[in-house]
Amino acid sequence: MIRALDRWLPAYLLRSRKRPAASPEFPCHIFIAVCDHFEPFHHTDKTGALRAMDDWRSAWPGMVKDFHDSSGRGPRHTFFFPIEQYDRDILERLAALCALTGSEVEVHLHHRNDTGASLKDKLINGINHLAGHGLLPRTTDGSPRYAFIHGDWALDHSHPAGLHCGVPDELSVLKATGCYADFTFPSAPDPSQPPVINSIYYAEEDGLPCSHHRGVAARTGTVGPPDQLLMVQGPLGLAWRHRKWGIFPRLENADLTGANPPTLERFRLWTSLAPWVRGGPPWVFIKLHTHGGIPRNYRTLLGDPARQFHASLAQEAGLNPTIRYHYVTAREMVNLIHAAEGGVDPGVDPSIFLDQTLPPPPAIKS
């Protein structure tokens, strides 16, 4: 069906409209993580990829310096790098950019026709490459951990035509190789879109495709099962105030593109759709995505549209005492989710939890 509506519209229509209560005394904390399917080699060669890195190096530090969230931190970015496209020169530049700006790198992978064994080999090889640049958080024994975005959206062999994966027990392989959370979705209008939307939940591998099409919502007072994968989804819904031909609502899928930049209007819609930990504090988790290695997109992320967005966020928060907004990386967002699961006082400063469970990778440690 067009725009995969059959896959997600029922859940959207039946969703709860209840949002966490907030007040000036106990404001709603809104966490924003931009999870970039960062592909600097997209339709270009190494010269083009290096040019993209130069453009990021020229503009991104200034963006981080010029704007500050409610905690006084500049924007954060998480580069999910396609490990099958590893290039030492590109990763050296990316690691240096992260060290300078507090941004981070995680794992992105496009693959097809794999088995569990061949996928595991690809993941381990790619993880070691990133860890070799001081990227990825570590456990106490030094083992790297990572967040994951599946290329072509086909997590757990979920594409209806069987494309772009091949591994129906992929969640188990991810867990076995150190994955701490998946950030693939939403994917609508792609047909790989799962029926679960606007959620933070745990998915259990059942050995069949699409194990993540069901799961248990994250909630306060419970710890996620160690054999299940944490799924962190971005907002998905209909933009009724932004209609096509003035009639039909447009799709809001949290994608930041040259044609669809971040705006204050979109932020308000994201906030109304994005998930929180059930029973937890008034914390809302907005996971956005983009393909920021592509010039038409990163010119928006690094240019005037993004600058106007960051300025409007500051103005919005200044006028509304019931909200605070925070720029975070994917890793920091997961730490905050776990803090909310553990139960926190709604008046506590959430910044104390940014590094509590998963420490920052060596490349960005101060």
N, C-alpha and C positions, 0 to 999 in steps of 0.2 A: 504494500500500500504506500501511496505517496508520503514521503517524509517519515516513513516507519511509524505512522500514527497508530497502527494496530498494535504496535509493541508497547507503547508507553502512554497513549492517551487515556485508557481506562484508569491507570494508576494516578494520572494527573487529575482527572475528574473526581476521583474518590479520595483525594488527599485530604488530610486534616488541615484546616486553616488556622489552627491554634499556633501561636508563636510564644516564645518565652516572655514572661512578664518583665518589664523593665521600668525603672524610675530614675530620677536624678541621683537618688541615694545608691541604687543598685542598677547602674546602666547596663544596656545590652552591649557586650563586646563582640565586635564583628571582625573576624579574621579573614584576610584576603591572601590567597596563595595563587600565584600565576605559574601554572605547570606547563612548560613550553616543550612541545614536540620539536626539539631544536635540531634542524636538519640543514646545516650550512652547505651541504653538497647537493641540495635539491635542485635538479635541472641545471647544474653548473659543475665546473671543474675545481681543482684546488685553488686556482687563482681567484675564482669567485668566492670560494669558502673563506679564504684569507681576507678578502675584501669585506665580507660580512663581519668577521671578527674585528677588523679595524674599525668598522662603523660602530659596533657595540662598544669597543674600547674608547672611542671618541665621545660618545654621547651618554652611555649608561652611568658612569661615575657622577656626572653632573646632575643627572636626574635624582640619584640617591642623595646627593648633597643638598639639592635645592628644596626637597619636599620632606615633610615629617608627619608621621601618624600621631595618634593620641598618646603614644609612649615616647615620642621623640625620635623614632627610627625612620630611616629613609625606605623607599620601596625595596622590596625583595623579589628575586626571580629564581625559579628553579628550572635549570636546563636539563631536561630529560634527553640525554645524548644517545643517538642510535649506535649501539656498540658494534654493530656489523659494519659501520663506516669509520671505525677508529683510525685516527691519524695523529701521530705524536705532536706535530706542530700545532694543530688546531687545539688539542687538549691542553698543551702547555699554555696557550693564550687564554683558554677558557678558565683554567685553574688560577691564573694570575688575575683575571677579571673577578673571579669569585673572592679571592683573598682581599681584593681592593674594595669590594662592594657588599660583602656579606651574603652574596648569592651562593647557590649550591648546585651541584650536578647529581643527577640520578640516572636510572637505566631506562632506556627506550630500546625496543628491539622489533624489527620487521623480520619475520621468518615464515617459512612454509614447508609443508611436506616433512616435518620433523617427527622424530620419536621422542619419548621422554629422555632417553639417553643422549641423543644428539642435541636436544635443547639444553640439557644440563651442561654439556660441554661448551656450548656457545655462551651461556650465561656466565659460567666460571671464568672463561677466557676474557669476556668483556668486563666483568667485575674486577678482575686482577689488573686489567689495563687502567681502569679508572682509579682504583686504589693506589696504583703506582704513581699517580700524580697527586696523591694526598687528598683525593676526593673520596666521598662516601663515609658515613659514620662507622665507628667500630664498636664491637662488644668489648667487655673487659679483657678477654683473651686476645684481642687484636683482630678478630674476624670481621670483615666488612659486612655491613648491612645495606640494604638499598630499597628504595621505592621504585615502582615499575609502572610504565605505560606501554601497552601492547601496540605495535605498529598495525595500521589498517584496522584497528579496533577489535580484532578477532580473538579476544582473550578466551582461553579454554576451548579453542576450536569452535567458536560460536557463530561464525559467518554461515548464513543459511545454505550457501553453495559449497561449504567446506573449504573455503579459501583461506590463505594467509596464516595458517597455524599447523594443524596436523596432530596436535597433542591434546587429547580429551581429558588428561589428568594434569593439566598445566598448573593448576593452583598448588598441587602437591610439589611439583618441581620448583616452583617459585619459593615456597616455604623452605624446602630443603636446601636451597642455595642462599638463604639469608634475606629474602624479601620481607619487609615489615609492613607494607601496605601497597595496594593497587590504586592508581589514580587515572585509569583509562577512561572512565565514563563521566558525562554522557557522550554518546556517539551519534545520536539522531542528527540528521536524517539517514544515517547509515543503517542498513538492516541488521547490524550486529547489536543495536540498542537493546539492552535488557529491559524486562518489565518492571524491575525495581528502579525507582527514580528518587532523586532528592534525598538520599539516605547515606548514613554511615552505618555499616553493618559488617557482620562476619559471615563469610561464605565457606562452606565445607565441601571439599572435593569428594564427588561420588563416583569418579571414574568415567563419567559420561560427559559429553559436551555441555557447556552452559551451566556448570555447577553454581556460578555466581548469579543465576537467575532467581535465587532464593537465598535466604539467610536470616540471621538474628540481629536485630537492631542493637547498636551500642547503647548502653544505658548505665546510669549511675548505680554503683553498688555491685557491679559484676565485672569480672575480668574476662576478656576475650579468650576463647579456647586456644591453647597454643598450637593446635594443628589446623586452625582455620585462618583464612586470610582476611585481614581488615580491608574493606572496600570503602574508599572515600570518593563520593560522587559530587560533581558540580551541579548547579541549578539547571533545570530543564522545565520549560513550560511554554505558555503562549503569551506573547507581548501584545496585549489588547490595546495599548496606547500607541502602538507602532504598527499600523495596519497596511497591508498591501492593497493598493488601489483604493484606500480609505475604507475597505470593507473587511478583508480577512486578516485576523491576527497573524503576526509573523512568529516564526520559531525563535525562542530564546534558548540557546544551548551553551551559553557561557564561553563561546568562541570569540577571541579578539583578533580581528582581521583588519586589513586596510580599508575594507568596505564597511566594517561594523566595529568601530572603535569603542573603547570604554566610555561611558557617559554617566552622569549622575542619575538619569532616568533608568538606565540599565542597572546601576548599583541598587536602587530602591527595589527593583524587581528581583534581582539576585537575593537580596536580603529577605524578601517575602517567600522565596522558594527554597533557600538553602537549608541544609539540615543542622540539627544540634543533637547533643547526646541526651537521650530521653531521661527525664528526671533530674537532669543536671542544671548547672547555673545558666543564666541567660547569655550563652555564648553561641554565636552563629558562625558556621564554617563555610566560606565561599571559595570553592575551588574553580578557578578559571583555566582555560587552556588556549593555546595559540600555536602557530608554526612560525616561531620568531627567527628562524634562519633564512627566511624568504624575504627579499627586500621590500616588497609591497606591504608586508606585515610589520617588519621591524621599523620601517619609517614611521608607522603609526605608534608603535610602542616606545620609540625613542624621540618622537617629535611633538609637535604642538597638540595633537589630539590627546596624548597621554598627559602632557603638562596641564592642559585644561582640566582633565579628569582629576588629577591629584589636587589641584587647587580647589576644585569644587567640593571634593571630599572634606578638605580642611574647613571650608566654609560651612558645609552641612553640619559637621560635628560641632563647630563653634556655635551654631544656632540651635542645636538640639541637645540638651543636657542628658537625654536618656540613651545616647549612643556614644560608644568609643570605637574607633576602627584601628586595626593593626595590620601592618604588612608582615607576612611570615613566609618562610619556605615550606615545602612539603614536609620536611622532617619536623620542623617546629609545629606545624599543624597537627601532626600525629602525636607529638608530646602533649599538646594541649588537649587533644581528644582523650588521651589516657588520664590526664589530670582530672578532666571532667568525669570520667568513669569512676575515678577513685573518690569523688566527692570533695568539692571545695566550697568554701564560704563565698557567696556571691559578691562580697565586698572586697575580695582579695585581688591584688594586682596580678593579672595572668602572666605578665612577663617573667615571673619567677619560675615558670614551668617550661619555658622555651627549650631548655636543654636538659630537662630533668631525667627523662628516660633514655633517649638517644642523644649522645653528646655530638657537638659539631664535628665535622671531618677535620683532619689535621690541617688541610689547606686553608681553612678559614678561622682556625683558633687564634684568639688574640694573645 
